Amino acid sequence: MAADPYISYDRVFVIIRVDTSPGRAGAPETAIALTKALWSEAAAETEVARLNQLNREPGNVYFWKATRVERQPTPAGAV
């Protein structure tokens, strides 16, 4: 077992939209979407503030959450 189980992961910050507005044909009552992933917590906070300001519709809210992304193995011979 590796000494650090997180050594093959990088930290990212995902932007999440929760939509509880009615009238979306065929959609579940509450919809959740991951809209993008950013490398910086500060950038995620800024983007969430921007999106919440732009999308002031009732039932829509954006927030961010830290998570991990698995690194891609470096192909043999890559520089």
N, C-alpha and C positions, 0 to 999 in steps of 0.2 A: 504494500500500500504506500502511496506517495506521502511524503511528509506534509505537503500542503495540497489538499484536494482541490483548491481553487486556482492552482497554478496555470491551468489550461483555459481559464476564463478571463474575460475583461468585463469591467463594470460599465453598464450603460444605463441611461435614464429614458424610460419609455413614456410617451404622451398617450394618455388614455381618455377616450370620450365615452361618457355615459349619456344615453339618450332615452328618456322616459316619455317623450312626446307621443300622443296618440295619432292614429291615422296613417301609420306606415304599413301599407298592404302586405300581408304575409309575414310581417316581422314579429318577433316575440315582443311581449309587453315592454321589456327593457332591453335595449341593445347596448353592447359594449364593443368598442373598437380600439385597437392599438393603431394610432395614427402615424407615429414615427418613433425612432430611437435616436437619441443624441448622446454624445460622449461626455458632455459637461453638465453637471447639476445646475450650474448657473444658467446655462443655455436652456435647459428644460424649464426652469422656473420662469424665465423670460417668455418662452414660447407659450406656456400655460396661461400666463397673465394676458398675453396678446390674444390668444384664442378665446378666452373667456370674455374679453372686452368686445371682440368682433361678433361673437355668437351669443348674444344676450337673450336668445329665445328661451322661454320657459321649458324646462325639461332637458336642456343640454348643459353639461358641465364637463370641463376638462381638468385633469390633474396628472401629476407625474408620479412615477414609482421607479425606484432603483431595482435593477435586476442584473443578470449576468448573460453574456453571450459567449458561446464556445468559440475559441480561436480555430481558424482553419489551419490544418497542418501545412507547413511549408513544403511545396513540391521539391523533389530531389533536383538539385542543380539550379534552383532559383537563387537569385541574388538579393 
